Amino acid sequence: MKKIVSLIISSMVILSLCSFDLSSWTSKALDIASATVSAGASEATSVGQKCGSAIRNLYNQYKADGKMDMKNIKNITAMATLATNVNAIKENIKNTDFYKDLANGLIAGSQNIINKENVEQVVTSLAGTELSALTNAATAAKSEVKAATSNVTDILNLLKQAQQ
């Protein structure tokens, strides 16, 4: 865990030192993240599908790279997807119908990387993660970005352990 935290902190330091325009990447990522998943799906199912798909993409990249690379546009897009959808989870976490549809959407969107055994832990982690800093990453406080990245990395590690 210390190695992962060190990698994340190092990535964030490198990211903050880079001269590329992160705000334009973030803007593009947010546009993609707000796209509708499927017509006719409930809001909870749609949010779940978007978040599940984002987590699947992050997980696959994390598994391939062995780290959470926040200079990778695919990872930035996936994190932006989580950031744009996590408030719906937080606002409706106690609504039983929303939770059930959200869980089903997460499982479907992740193509069963998230499953019935770990979906509750994933929902709890997402609800407890402050991702708003990522919706405006150009001006976000670095500690908020590091904390959000750390929480999502914990989710990815949970899924990695479950897949082994």
Residue pairs with C-beta under 8 A, 6 or more apart in sequence:
4 67
4 153
4 157
5 150
7 67
7 68
8 67
8 68
8 146
8 149
8 150
8 153
9 146
11 67
11 68
11 69
11 70
11 71
11 149
12 70
12 142
12 145
12 146
12 149
14 71
15 22
15 70
15 71
16 142
18 71
22 137
22 138
23 137
23 138
25 73
25 76
26 76
26 80
26 134
26 135
26 136
26 137
26 138
28 73
28 77
29 73
29 76
29 77
29 79
29 80
29 81
30 80
30 83
30 84
30 135
32 77
32 80
32 81
33 50
33 54
33 77
33 80
33 81
33 83
33 84
33 85
34 84
36 46
37 46
37 49
37 50
37 53
37 109
38 45
38 46
38 49
41 49
41 105
42 101
43 88
43 98
44 88
44 92
44 97
44 98
44 99
44 100
44 101
44 102
44 105
45 101
45 102
45 104
45 105
45 108
46 105
47 85
47 88
47 89
47 102
47 105
48 101
48 102
48 103
48 104
48 105
48 106
48 107
48 108
48 109
49 105
49 106
49 108
49 109
50 81
50 85
50 105
50 109
51 81
51 82
51 85
51 86
51 89
51 105
51 106
51 109
51 126
52 105
52 106
52 107
52 108
52 109
52 110
52 111
52 113
52 114
53 81
53 109
53 110
54 77
54 78
54 79
54 81
54 82
54 85
54 109
55 78
55 82
55 106
55 109
55 110
55 113
55 114
55 122
55 152
55 155
55 156
55 159
56 109
56 110
56 111
56 113
56 114
57 74
57 75
57 77
57 78
58 68
58 75
58 78
58 79
58 152
58 156
59 110
59 113
59 156
59 159
59 160
61 69
61 72
61 74
61 75
61 78
62 68
62 153
62 156
62 160
63 160
65 72
68 75
68 149
68 152
68 153
68 156
69 75
70 76
70 79
70 145
70 149
76 137
79 131
79 134
79 148
79 149
79 152
80 134
80 135
82 126
82 129
82 131
82 134
82 152
83 131
83 132
83 134
83 135
83 148
84 135
86 126
86 127
86 129
86 131
87 132
89 102
89 123
89 126
89 127
90 127
92 98
92 99
92 102
93 99
93 123
93 127
99 123
102 123
103 119
103 120
103 123
106 114
106 119
106 122
106 123
107 114
107 115
107 116
107 119
113 159
113 163
114 122
114 159
115 162
117 162
118 158
118 159
118 162
121 158
122 155
122 158
122 159
125 151
125 154
125 155
125 158
126 155
128 151
129 147
129 148
129 151
129 152
130 144
130 147
130 148
131 148
132 144
133 140
133 141
133 144
133 145
133 148
134 140
134 145
134 148
137 145
